[in-house]
C-alpha cells in the first residue's frame, strides 16, 4: 500500500516514519517552509531522522498521485484553503485521513465538515485522534488512539491496515463526538497550563472531571454520544495534554499566565472561540471553555476570572 502524508511538522514527519515500516510513503511539505527545507537538507528535525524509505516531495500533485491513502497533518485553520487546493487534483476513490485536531474558528465546523464542503470528488474520509506525543512514540512508549468515520467499513479498514504494537487503534462509532472531544481537549490543555503557571496544579484533577462533563453536554446537544467525551478522543488524551511537558497547549497556557512568550502552535487558542460559538448556538453552558476564551480574547483578569469559575453557583455534579 502507498501512503502520502501531507504536512511535515512533528506529527506528520512521525507518521511518515511510522508508516514507512510497512508501506511505501511520500512526505509532502511546502516549498520554502522551514520544516520542509530542513528535512530536505538534513533529513532530520528536532525529533527524528527520516528513514531512507521515505520520499520527500514538494509537488502537491505528485504527492497526491502517489498515495492510495492520503494523511493530512496541518494546522486546523489552514484546512479549508488546503482542501480546496487538493480538490484541484484527481483524488477520487482515495482514502483521506485527518490526523489533526481542531474546529474551524470562524464557523465552529468540524474538520470533516470543512472537508465535505471543500472536496467535490468522492473520497473515503476519516479522522485519527487520541493521546500520544511524538517524543514518547519515538522512545518506544506505546499508546492507544481512535479512528472514526461516517462509514464503519472505512474505519475498520484503516484500523486493520495501520494497527501495530506501538500504536493500538480502536474503532470509533461517533464521528461528531470524536471530533468535538479531540478538539476540546486542547482548550482544557490551555486551562491546565494556566493552573500550572499559577501554582494550582492540584486542581487539574477537577479540571479533567468537569471539563469532560461540559464537553459531554455539548456533544449530546449536537446529536452525538455524550460518552465519547470519556473516551480516547477527549478524556483519554488528557494525560498527554494536561500533564505532559511536550504539550504545546499546556505550555502555551503556562507561559500566558506568567507573561512569557510562546511561539509554537497551540490549536486550543482558535478552538476556544469555536467552542464558545457552539455553546451559544446549542444553548450549552461551557464554563471552562468560556473562562479560557475570556482570558484569551476579552483580556479578562486571570485571577478574577478563575475566582468566578470556582465560585459559580452550586450545582449537582452531573446536572444536565
Rosetta silent file (secondary structure, phi, psi, omega in degrees, C-alpha in Angstrom):
SEQUENCE: XXXXXXXXXXXXXXXXXXXXXXXXXXXXXXXXXXXXXXXXXXXXXXXXXXXXXXXXXXXXXXXXXXXXXXXXXXXXXXXXXXXXXXXXXXXXXXXXXXXXXXXXXXXXXXXXXXXXXXXXXXXXXXXXXXXXXXXXXXXXXXXXXXXXXXXXXXXXXXXXXXXXXXXXXXXXXXXXXXXXXXXXXXXXXXXXXXXXXXXXXXXXXXXXXXXXXXXXXXXXXXXXXXXXXXXXXXXXXXXXXXXXXXXXXXXXXXXXXXXXXXXXXXXXXXXXXXXXXXXXXXXXXXXXXXXXXXXXXXXXXXXXXXXXXXXXXXXXXXXX
SCORE:     score description
SCORE:     0.000 S_00000001
   1 L     0.000  144.552 -179.630    0.000    0.000    0.000 S_00000001
   2 E  -109.792  131.730 -179.474    1.162    3.531   -0.777 S_00000001
   3 E  -120.654  140.877  170.947    0.672    6.406    1.672 S_00000001
   4 E  -116.755  127.931  176.142    1.097   10.125    1.229 S_00000001
   5 E  -106.802  121.557 -179.929    1.499   12.297    4.304 S_00000001
   6 E  -101.860  112.867 -177.376    0.678   15.973    3.750 S_00000001
   7 L   116.212  120.539 -173.515    2.380   18.173    6.328 S_00000001
   8 L  -117.085   33.402  170.042    5.907   17.723    7.651 S_00000001
   9 L   -72.802 -162.973 -174.283    5.644   19.115   11.171 S_00000001
  10 H   -65.490  -39.515 -178.177    6.422   16.913   14.156 S_00000001
  11 H   -76.362  -43.299  178.879    3.303   14.737   13.823 S_00000001
  12 H   -62.280  -43.674 -179.771    3.366   14.488   10.042 S_00000001
  13 H   -66.502  -36.006  176.277    7.055   13.580    9.942 S_00000001
  14 H   -64.817  -45.509 -179.365    6.498   10.965   12.655 S_00000001
  15 H   -60.003  -37.775  177.155    3.578    9.425   10.783 S_00000001
  16 H   -62.017  -44.864  177.392    5.714    9.186    7.657 S_00000001
  17 H   -62.899  -46.551 -177.148    8.396    7.340    9.630 S_00000001
  18 H   -60.191  -48.117 -176.504    5.861    5.141   11.370 S_00000001
  19 H   -73.134  -23.008 -177.858    4.038    4.103    8.204 S_00000001
  20 L   -70.343  -10.859  176.691    7.253    3.521    6.251 S_00000001
  21 L   -65.892  -30.744 -175.670    7.874    0.402    8.352 S_00000001
  22 L  -126.284  -12.396 -173.895    5.177   -1.433    6.419 S_00000001
  23 L  -134.996  161.509  172.124    4.162    0.779    3.488 S_00000001
  24 E   -77.107  133.666 -172.135    5.633    2.947    0.741 S_00000001
  25 E  -134.090  134.766  167.910    5.497    6.563    1.926 S_00000001
  26 E  -115.901  132.508  178.169    5.842   10.028    0.415 S_00000001
  27 E  -109.733  119.393 -179.575    6.045   13.013    2.756 S_00000001
  28 E   -99.727  140.660  172.415    4.928   16.331    1.291 S_00000001
  29 L  -141.918  158.796 -178.005    5.924   19.744    2.546 S_00000001
  30 L   -75.514  128.029  177.531    5.536   23.265    1.254 S_00000001
  31 L   -54.210  127.525  177.935    8.482   24.511   -0.800 S_00000001
  32 L    93.828  -14.509  178.540   10.335   27.159    1.176 S_00000001
  33 L   -72.020  148.032 -176.842    8.895   26.247    4.581 S_00000001
  34 H   -61.189  -43.191 -177.258   11.475   25.889    7.319 S_00000001
  35 H   -64.278  -41.582 -179.107   10.350   22.400    8.327 S_00000001
  36 H   -70.912  -44.137 -177.751   10.454   21.057    4.767 S_00000001
  37 H   -63.955  -36.890  177.168   13.749   22.681    3.825 S_00000001
  38 H   -63.326  -44.765  178.077   15.388   21.328    6.986 S_00000001
  39 H   -64.121  -39.809 -178.991   14.194   17.815    6.173 S_00000001
  40 H   -66.475  -37.600 -176.917   15.309   18.116    2.568 S_00000001
  41 H   -79.060  -38.212 -172.073   18.786   19.326    3.533 S_00000001
  42 H  -122.199  -13.109 -173.160   19.466   17.045    6.509 S_00000001
  43 L    57.736   24.594  175.808   16.574   14.509    6.628 S_00000001
  44 E  -134.106  159.480  166.634   16.310   15.354   10.311 S_00000001
  45 L  -138.649 -164.719 -175.663   14.294   17.689   12.510 S_00000001
  46 L   -67.703  -10.996 -173.034   14.187   18.305   16.246 S_00000001
  47 L  -115.784  -31.136 -168.069   12.530   14.935   16.826 S_00000001
  48 L  -156.734  170.967  170.525   13.688   12.338   14.316 S_00000001
  49 E  -116.579  127.751 -179.013   15.691   11.262   11.294 S_00000001
  50 L   -69.095  132.591  173.882   13.695   10.238    8.240 S_00000001
  51 L   -63.529  155.676  178.883   14.359    6.685    7.039 S_00000001
  52 L   -60.779  -25.412 -176.849   15.700    6.356    3.510 S_00000001
  53 L   -69.913  -19.135 -179.321   12.421    4.707    2.557 S_00000001
  54 E   -85.487  121.695  178.239   10.504    7.975    2.994 S_00000001
  55 E   -91.000  131.102  176.399   10.433   10.038   -0.176 S_00000001
  56 E   -91.519  140.295 -176.550   10.273   13.824    0.236 S_00000001
  57 E  -146.290  132.732  175.378    8.103   15.763   -2.210 S_00000001
  58 L  -107.104   -7.834  177.445    7.201   19.436   -2.600 S_00000001
  59 L   -86.668  110.409 -175.204    4.992   18.955   -5.675 S_00000001
  60 H   -62.851  -41.178  179.839    1.460   18.545   -4.283 S_00000001
  61 H   -61.061  -43.257  178.796    0.106   16.940   -7.447 S_00000001
  62 H   -65.783  -39.728  179.961    2.864   14.326   -7.481 S_00000001
  63 H   -64.430  -43.337 -179.661    2.372   13.622   -3.774 S_00000001
  64 H   -68.162  -35.692  179.555   -1.382   13.142   -4.185 S_00000001
  65 H   -67.721  -28.923 -175.723   -0.915   10.907   -7.208 S_00000001
  66 H   -68.627  -45.988 -167.752    1.463    8.653   -5.267 S_00000001
  67 L   -92.605  140.957  167.879   -0.742    7.596   -2.363 S_00000001
  68 L   -79.212  -33.157  176.357   -3.812    5.413   -2.159 S_00000001
  69 E  -113.310  128.059 -179.382   -4.199    6.758    1.371 S_00000001
  70 E  -109.874  117.239  179.471   -3.755   10.495    1.960 S_00000001
  71 E  -105.151  126.163 -178.223   -2.945   11.523    5.529 S_00000001
  72 E  -110.381  126.767  179.516   -3.317   15.225    6.345 S_00000001
  73 L  -139.633   84.397 -179.090   -1.491   16.730    9.315 S_00000001
  74 L  -136.103 -179.815  174.993   -1.574   20.526    9.178 S_00000001
  75 L   -64.381  136.681 -178.766   -2.996   23.405   11.214 S_00000001
  76 H   -58.586  -35.392 -176.209   -6.777   23.124   11.517 S_00000001
  77 H   -74.333  -11.406  177.137   -7.255   26.742   10.461 S_00000001
  78 H   -96.133   -3.882 -169.581   -5.481   26.092    7.160 S_00000001
  79 H   -65.508  -42.946 -175.512   -7.599   23.091    6.247 S_00000001
  80 H   -60.340  -50.232 -178.942  -10.338   24.759    4.182 S_00000001
  81 H   -66.121  -35.678  179.798   -7.992   26.548    1.794 S_00000001
  82 H   -69.205  -40.937  179.136   -5.724   23.493    1.609 S_00000001
  83 H   -64.261  -39.296  176.999   -8.656   21.162    0.890 S_00000001
  84 H   -63.237  -34.888  176.225   -9.843   23.453   -1.892 S_00000001
  85 H   -68.145  -43.622  178.468   -6.363   23.260   -3.357 S_00000001
  86 H   -59.986  -36.545 -176.497   -6.338   19.458   -3.090 S_00000001
  87 L   -63.328  -14.370  177.451   -9.682   19.334   -4.868 S_00000001
  88 L   -78.610   -2.727 -179.815   -7.951   20.624   -7.994 S_00000001
  89 L  -115.826  157.170 -179.657   -6.217   17.263   -8.408 S_00000001
  90 L   -74.188  100.824 -178.734   -7.685   13.837   -9.278 S_00000001
  91 L  -120.680    6.223 -178.552   -8.223   12.238   -5.855 S_00000001
  92 L   -54.813  135.319  177.058  -11.498   10.388   -6.424 S_00000001
  93 L    88.423   -7.219 -179.426  -11.548    6.994   -4.750 S_00000001
  94 L   -83.535  162.679  174.302   -8.717    7.698   -2.343 S_00000001
  95 E  -101.039  125.535 -178.826   -8.927    7.417    1.436 S_00000001
  96 E  -112.671  123.633 -179.786   -8.281   10.693    3.272 S_00000001
  97 E  -116.507  124.683  177.319   -7.398   10.569    6.978 S_00000001
  98 E   -91.611  104.868  177.123   -7.296   13.739    9.064 S_00000001
  99 L   -98.469   68.489 -173.705   -4.592   13.239   11.715 S_00000001
 100 L  -161.706  160.317 -174.940   -5.256   16.603   13.327 S_00000001
 101 L  -132.482  136.316  177.274   -7.490   18.150   15.978 S_00000001
 102 L   156.275  176.885  174.204   -9.462   21.364   15.969 S_00000001
 103 E  -131.852  150.800  177.567  -12.539   23.238   14.825 S_00000001
 104 L   -68.137  122.895 -170.916  -12.781   25.967   12.221 S_00000001
 105 L   -60.672  -44.538 -172.867  -12.535   29.153   14.249 S_00000001
 106 L   -77.787  -20.212 -175.547  -14.895   31.360   12.254 S_00000001
 107 L  -119.687  -19.912 -174.182  -17.679   28.792   11.830 S_00000001
 108 L    75.714    9.753 -176.321  -17.298   26.234   14.632 S_00000001
 109 L   -78.532  147.167  176.077  -17.451   23.489   11.995 S_00000001
 110 E   -70.543  158.224 -174.519  -15.811   20.127   12.464 S_00000001
 111 H   -67.280  -32.393  175.692  -12.878   19.299   10.215 S_00000001
 112 H   -68.445  -31.454  175.569  -14.760   16.589    8.324 S_00000001
 113 H   -66.200  -41.208  176.946  -17.480   19.149    7.617 S_00000001
 114 H   -60.174  -43.229  179.368  -14.853   21.519    6.241 S_00000001
 115 H   -64.247  -44.764 -178.121  -13.548   18.727    4.014 S_00000001
 116 H   -64.378  -31.021  177.441  -17.000   17.762    2.781 S_00000001
 117 H   -78.680  -19.231 -173.402  -17.708   21.375    1.844 S_00000001
 118 H  -105.160  -25.938 -177.835  -14.369   21.729    0.056 S_00000001
 119 L  -104.132  117.333 -178.776  -13.883   18.375   -1.710 S_00000001
 120 L   -93.944   -8.286 -179.845  -16.335   17.685   -4.520 S_00000001
 121 L   -90.873  150.257  179.967  -14.810   14.341   -5.508 S_00000001
 122 L   -73.145  116.524  176.221  -15.882   11.071   -3.863 S_00000001
 123 L  -133.929  157.721  171.371  -13.328   10.078   -1.214 S_00000001
 124 E   -87.880  126.104 -171.878  -13.412    7.950    1.925 S_00000001
 125 E  -119.660  133.262 -179.829  -12.949   10.330    4.857 S_00000001
 126 E  -146.347  166.181  173.641  -11.849    9.519    8.407 S_00000001
 127 E  -121.303  152.260 -179.607  -10.192   11.049   11.467 S_00000001
 128 E  -134.849  107.432 -173.524   -7.371    9.602   13.567 S_00000001
 129 E  -138.686  176.757  176.737   -7.051   11.178   17.035 S_00000001
 130 E   127.800 -174.992 -172.492   -6.233   10.422   20.642 S_00000001
 131 L   -75.147  155.679  174.828   -3.357   10.509   23.113 S_00000001
 132 L   137.432  136.611  175.125    0.321   10.307   22.321 S_00000001
 133 L  -116.206  146.026  179.962    3.328   12.513   21.736 S_00000001
 134 H   -52.154  -45.360 -176.800    5.939   12.033   19.050 S_00000001
 135 H   -58.330  -39.061 -179.366    8.704   12.064   21.650 S_00000001
 136 H   -72.106  -43.717  178.855    7.108    9.156   23.528 S_00000001
 137 H   -60.769  -42.012 -179.855    6.399    7.073   20.436 S_00000001
 138 H   -66.654  -23.989  176.079    9.975    7.529   19.244 S_00000001
 139 L   -84.609    2.085  178.153   11.149    6.311   22.654 S_00000001
 140 L    85.144   12.979  179.848    9.130    3.138   22.085 S_00000001
 141 L   -86.313  116.400 -175.442    6.367    4.019   24.557 S_00000001
 142 L   -77.094  164.756  175.745    3.074    2.638   23.167 S_00000001
 143 E  -156.293  177.586 -178.534   -0.317    4.288   23.333 S_00000001
 144 E  -119.541  140.649  177.272   -3.900    3.939   22.129 S_00000001
 145 E  -136.579  173.320 -176.666   -5.721    6.095   19.590 S_00000001
 146 E  -128.994  139.273  174.015   -9.095    6.035   17.865 S_00000001
 147 E  -110.059  137.059 -178.757  -10.100    6.101   14.195 S_00000001
 148 E  -142.414  153.801 -178.735  -13.583    7.272   13.274 S_00000001
 149 E  -160.913  161.574  173.733  -15.601    7.841   10.122 S_00000001
 150 L   -71.571  -14.591 -177.842  -19.179    8.185    8.984 S_00000001
 151 L  -115.693  111.102 -177.322  -18.657    4.815    7.272 S_00000001
 152 H   -56.318  -38.557 -178.258  -17.961    1.898    9.639 S_00000001
 153 H   -63.869  -37.625  177.711  -16.311   -0.107    6.862 S_00000001
 154 H   -64.713  -44.625  178.434  -13.817    2.683    6.218 S_00000001
 155 H   -57.934  -49.417 -177.247  -12.981    2.872    9.924 S_00000001
 156 H   -63.315  -38.085 -179.434  -12.433   -0.874   10.185 S_00000001
 157 H   -65.270  -42.641 -179.728  -10.261   -0.945    7.067 S_00000001
 158 H   -65.624  -43.767  178.969   -7.964    1.825    8.360 S_00000001
 159 H   -59.888  -44.214 -179.667   -7.637    0.179   11.782 S_00000001
 160 H   -64.391  -39.728 -176.613   -6.751   -3.152   10.169 S_00000001
 161 H   -72.127  -30.507 -171.072   -4.178   -1.558    7.842 S_00000001
 162 H  -116.939    3.037  177.653   -2.375    0.510   10.476 S_00000001
 163 L   -59.448  140.655  179.042   -2.713   -1.431   13.729 S_00000001
 164 L  -153.766  170.155  177.972    0.657   -2.017   15.418 S_00000001
 165 L   -69.149  -29.823 -179.797    2.278   -2.924   18.723 S_00000001
 166 L   -78.001  -35.494 -172.785    3.364    0.687   19.210 S_00000001
 167 E  -131.553   99.059  179.152    0.041    2.235   18.344 S_00000001
 168 E   -83.098  125.644 -177.917   -3.125    0.343   19.228 S_00000001
 169 E  -105.152  137.528  176.379   -6.089    1.658   17.261 S_00000001
 170 E  -109.406  155.645 -178.919   -9.708    1.477   18.380 S_00000001
 171 E   -89.478  114.022  176.309  -12.818    1.652   16.203 S_00000001
 172 L   -79.976  150.315 -177.945  -14.765    4.856   16.795 S_00000001
 173 L  -129.980   14.504 -177.516  -18.532    4.859   16.413 S_00000001
 174 L  -148.431   83.985 -173.165  -19.423    8.541   16.897 S_00000001
 175 H   -58.943  -43.516  179.631  -17.681   10.820   14.414 S_00000001
 176 H   -59.383  -51.749 -178.666  -19.259   14.009   15.775 S_00000001
 177 H   -63.624  -38.230  178.883  -18.323   13.218   19.369 S_00000001
 178 H   -61.735  -44.014 -178.093  -14.840   12.074   18.403 S_00000001
 179 H   -70.706  -43.982  179.495  -14.099   15.329   16.582 S_00000001
 180 H   -64.197  -45.649 -179.493  -15.580   17.640   19.219 S_00000001
 181 H   -61.429  -44.326 -178.562  -13.863   15.775   22.033 S_00000001
 182 H   -64.356  -41.062  179.688  -10.478   15.755   20.315 S_00000001
 183 H   -67.709  -43.646 -174.023  -10.645   19.464   19.555 S_00000001
 184 H   -67.773  -26.865 -177.462  -11.878   20.462   23.004 S_00000001
 185 H   -64.995  -24.077  177.115   -9.105   18.693   24.898 S_00000001
 186 H   -69.616  -32.519  175.542   -6.676   21.322   23.567 S_00000001
 187 H   -68.037  -41.026  176.227   -8.686   24.045   25.316 S_00000001
 188 H   -63.185  -32.804  176.782   -8.516   22.020   28.521 S_00000001
 189 H   -63.510  -40.401  176.258   -4.774   21.792   27.943 S_00000001
 190 H   -63.242  -43.942  178.403   -4.516   25.581   27.931 S_00000001
 191 H   -60.553  -40.180  178.495   -6.546   25.724   31.139 S_00000001
 192 H   -63.063  -41.046  177.782   -4.218   23.144   32.718 S_00000001
 193 H   -62.992  -37.525  176.512   -1.218   25.230   31.755 S_00000001
 194 H   -62.202  -41.056  177.009   -2.810   28.265   33.396 S_00000001
 195 H   -63.568  -43.444  178.088   -3.222   26.262   36.596 S_00000001
 196 H   -59.822  -43.743 -178.179    0.411   25.161   36.419 S_00000001
 197 H   -66.040  -22.729  179.124    1.523   28.730   35.874 S_00000001
 198 L  -100.504    7.495  179.832   -0.393   29.852   38.958 S_00000001
 199 L    71.192   28.256 -176.988    0.886   27.001   41.128 S_00000001
 200 L  -115.885   34.631 -173.767   -2.541   25.343   41.196 S_00000001
 201 H   -60.423  -26.255 -179.840   -1.622   22.028   39.570 S_00000001
 202 H   -64.866  -16.460  179.073   -3.565   20.032   42.160 S_00000001
 203 H   -82.417   -3.154 -177.108   -6.748   21.372   40.582 S_00000001
 204 H   -69.048  -23.372  173.328   -6.079   19.558   37.323 S_00000001
 205 H   -64.534  -44.873  177.261   -7.985   16.501   38.560 S_00000001
 206 H   -64.947  -37.518  177.923  -11.080   18.646   38.978 S_00000001
 207 H   -61.178  -42.126  179.013  -10.387   20.218   35.579 S_00000001
 208 H   -60.617  -49.773 -176.388  -10.339   16.785   33.975 S_00000001
 209 H   -65.533  -48.597 -177.572  -13.622   15.704   35.522 S_00000001
 210 H   -72.384  -34.472  178.276  -15.504   18.952   34.969 S_00000001
 211 H   -63.613  -46.093  177.976  -14.002   19.523   31.539 S_00000001
 212 H   -61.920  -36.456 -178.450  -15.105   16.130   30.271 S_00000001
 213 H   -66.985  -43.490 -177.257  -18.567   16.733   31.720 S_00000001
 214 H   -70.068  -33.516  177.774  -19.131   20.056   29.987 S_00000001
 215 H   -71.504  -33.390  177.218  -17.918   18.693   26.647 S_00000001
 216 H   -62.836  -37.396  178.538  -20.180   15.651   27.025 S_00000001
 217 H   -65.505  -39.109  178.844  -23.170   18.006   27.359 S_00000001
 218 H   -66.225  -45.488  179.339  -22.174   19.816   24.176 S_00000001
 219 H   -57.492  -44.844  179.710  -21.706   16.577   22.237 S_00000001
 220 H   -62.661  -43.238 -179.349  -25.164   15.382   23.320 S_00000001
 221 H   -63.659  -30.253 -179.271  -26.781   18.696   22.370 S_00000001
 222 H   -83.252   -7.673  177.225  -25.191   18.478   18.926 S_00000001
 223 L   105.322    8.049  178.604  -26.585   14.987   18.376 S_00000001
 224 L   -96.332 -174.931  179.063  -23.583   12.866   19.293 S_00000001
 225 L   -92.292  115.429 -175.477  -22.979   10.275   22.012 S_00000001
 226 H   -60.864  -22.679  178.936  -22.016   12.052   25.223 S_00000001
 227 H   -66.142  -18.076  178.926  -19.925    9.032   26.273 S_00000001
 228 H   -59.640  -31.034 -179.989  -17.428    9.971   23.566 S_00000001
 229 H   -64.247  -21.194 -178.835  -16.112   12.710   25.872 S_00000001
 230 H   -98.884    7.433 -179.368  -14.977    9.973   28.260 S_00000001
 231 L   -98.023 -164.691 -175.694  -13.184    8.004   25.544 S_00000001
 232 L   -63.842  -30.613 -174.859   -9.767    8.204   23.919 S_00000001
 233 L   -66.480  -28.359 -173.667  -10.586   11.298   21.876 S_00000001
 234 L  -125.665  -80.037 -178.196  -11.019   13.529   24.942 S_00000001
 235 H   -60.491  -37.207  179.091  -10.581   12.220   28.493 S_00000001
 236 H   -64.144  -22.488 -178.617   -8.171    9.554   27.234 S_00000001
 237 H   -93.586   -1.911 -173.794   -5.985   12.276   25.767 S_00000001
 238 H   -64.563  -39.711 -178.095   -5.870   14.364   28.958 S_00000001
 239 H   -59.916  -40.835 -178.199   -2.678   12.849   30.353 S_00000001
 240 H   -73.010  -16.954 -175.774   -0.820   13.726   27.162 S_00000001
 241 H  -110.382  -41.585 -175.244   -2.211   17.261   27.172 S_00000001
 242 H   -84.961  -20.095 -174.054   -2.795   18.347   30.770 S_00000001
 243 H  -122.221  -18.456 -172.120    0.350   16.870   32.287 S_00000001
 244 L   -78.187  141.683  174.119    2.974   16.355   29.588 S_00000001
 245 L   -68.589  -15.737 -177.020    5.977   18.605   29.180 S_00000001
 246 L   -87.685  -12.712 -173.600    5.559   18.066   25.428 S_00000001
 247 L   -72.614  119.910  177.378    2.064   19.571   25.102 S_00000001
 248 H   -64.202  -38.646 -176.979    2.070   22.850   23.178 S_00000001
 249 H   -67.961  -44.566  177.903   -1.336   23.810   24.552 S_00000001
 250 H   -63.481  -43.000 -179.546   -0.387   23.255   28.184 S_00000001
 251 H   -65.998  -35.278  176.810    2.909   25.082   27.711 S_00000001
 252 H   -62.897  -47.805 -179.822    1.104   27.954   25.991 S_00000001
 253 H   -61.171  -40.113  179.335   -1.311   28.350   28.922 S_00000001
 254 H   -65.076  -45.053  179.629    1.513   28.259   31.431 S_00000001
 255 H   -64.117  -37.720 -177.287    3.523   30.866   29.516 S_00000001
 256 H   -60.384  -49.667 -176.185    0.462   33.090   29.127 S_00000001
 257 H   -73.068  -17.444  176.996   -0.269   33.460   32.822 S_00000001
 258 L   -91.665   -1.551 -179.781    3.402   34.018   33.537 S_00000001
 259 L    73.017   26.438 -178.423    3.576   36.788   30.969 S_00000001
 260 L  -104.781  158.825 -179.710    6.050   34.843   28.834 S_00000001
 261 L   -86.790  139.353  175.477    6.170   34.455   25.060 S_00000001
 262 L  -140.504  116.998 -168.840    5.315   31.112   23.453 S_00000001
 263 L  -102.557   -9.270 -178.967    5.547   30.870   19.673 S_00000001
 264 L   -77.713  156.793 -175.140    4.695   27.234   18.886 S_00000001
 265 L   -64.256  126.247  172.993    1.263   26.317   17.543 S_00000001
 266 L  -122.187   98.523 -174.906   -1.434   25.875   20.208 S_00000001
 267 L   -61.328  -24.544 -178.132   -4.608   24.778   18.396 S_00000001
 268 H   -62.960  -21.205  179.816   -6.669   25.333   21.543 S_00000001
 269 H   -63.733  -50.396  177.648   -6.489   29.110   21.072 S_00000001
 270 H   -70.531  -36.130 -177.948   -8.657   29.008   17.953 S_00000001
 271 H   -65.396  -33.352  178.850  -10.730   26.114   19.270 S_00000001
 272 H   -58.534  -43.218  179.147  -11.769   28.085   22.360 S_00000001
 273 H   -65.434  -41.945 -179.744  -13.503   30.652   20.169 S_00000001
 274 H   -64.983  -39.989 -178.663  -15.181   27.942   18.094 S_00000001
 275 H   -68.322  -40.289  176.996  -16.434   26.083   21.172 S_00000001
 276 H   -61.503  -39.166  175.990  -17.927   29.197   22.743 S_00000001
 277 H   -60.259  -45.369 -179.794  -19.726   29.791   19.447 S_00000001
 278 H   -66.701  -38.798  177.749  -21.095   26.231   19.512 S_00000001
 279 H   -59.736  -42.823  178.142  -22.126   26.544   23.158 S_00000001
 280 H   -66.834  -41.039 -178.187  -24.157   29.630   22.334 S_00000001
 281 H   -63.895  -39.007 -175.485  -25.627   28.017   19.234 S_00000001
 282 H  -102.255    4.726  176.572  -26.773   24.886   21.084 S_00000001
 283 L    67.080   39.062 -177.887  -27.622   26.523   24.398 S_00000001
 284 L  -115.273  129.685  177.778  -24.966   24.662   26.397 S_00000001
 285 L   -77.308  126.938 -178.804  -23.083   26.194   29.307 S_00000001
 286 L  -127.165   74.108 -170.579  -19.311   25.677   28.906 S_00000001
 287 H   -60.676  -39.003 -179.129  -17.772   27.360   31.955 S_00000001
 288 H   -71.846  -45.521  178.033  -14.175   26.202   31.461 S_00000001
 289 H   -61.463  -40.199  179.734  -14.132   26.960   27.743 S_00000001
 290 H   -67.005  -34.403  177.330  -15.751   30.326   28.410 S_00000001
 291 H   -66.105  -46.826  177.789  -13.127   31.107   31.053 S_00000001
 292 H   -61.063  -42.763  178.951  -10.264   30.317   28.686 S_00000001
 293 H   -60.700  -43.529 -178.617  -11.986   32.355   25.963 S_00000001
 294 H   -62.417  -39.295  179.415  -12.424   35.346   28.277 S_00000001
 295 H   -70.860  -40.425 -177.074   -8.732   35.345   29.164 S_00000001
 296 H   -74.469  -42.114 -167.762   -7.570   34.884   25.571 S_00000001
 297 H  -113.404  -19.000 -177.628   -9.934   37.194   23.730 S_00000001
 298 L  -110.936    5.511  178.561  -11.535   39.544   26.222 S_00000001
 299 L    55.640   33.900 -179.782   -8.369   40.386   28.178 S_00000001
 300 L   -66.793  147.874  177.096  -10.140   39.289   31.364 S_00000001
 301 L   -65.924  127.073 -173.524   -8.159   39.439   34.591 S_00000001
 302 H   -62.912  -49.231 -178.073   -6.796   35.960   35.185 S_00000001
 303 H   -61.974  -45.854 -178.444   -7.163   35.885   38.959 S_00000001
 304 H   -65.684  -40.360 -178.770  -10.659   37.341   38.930 S_00000001
 305 H   -66.966  -40.497  175.928  -11.823   35.064   36.132 S_00000001
 306 H   -62.581  -41.162  178.840  -10.518   31.981   37.916 S_00000001
 307 H   -60.816  -42.893 -179.967  -12.293   33.081   41.089 S_00000001
 308 H   -63.845  -36.571  179.546  -15.553   33.440   39.200 S_00000001
 309 H   -65.602  -44.392 -174.601  -15.120   29.954   37.739 S_00000001
 310 H   -81.438  -16.052 -179.657  -14.523   28.277   41.098 S_00000001
 311 L  -115.200   32.256  172.908  -17.208   30.156   42.970 S_00000001
 312 L   -65.533  164.925  179.802  -20.029   29.646   40.493 S_00000001
 313 L   -60.488  144.517 -175.531  -23.428   28.759   41.918 S_00000001
 314 L   -69.709  135.654  178.319  -23.567   25.244   43.335 S_00000001
 315 L  -132.753  162.950  169.923  -24.950   22.516   41.069 S_00000001
 316 L   -65.257  147.583 -174.631  -25.330   18.762   41.194 S_00000001
 317 L   -58.519  -39.545 -176.984  -22.185   17.132   39.818 S_00000001
 318 L  -111.741   42.673  177.197  -23.980   15.528   36.877 S_00000001
 319 L   -63.794  152.534 -176.656  -26.560   18.179   36.152 S_00000001
 320 L   -83.577    0.000    0.000  -27.931   18.117   32.637 S_00000001
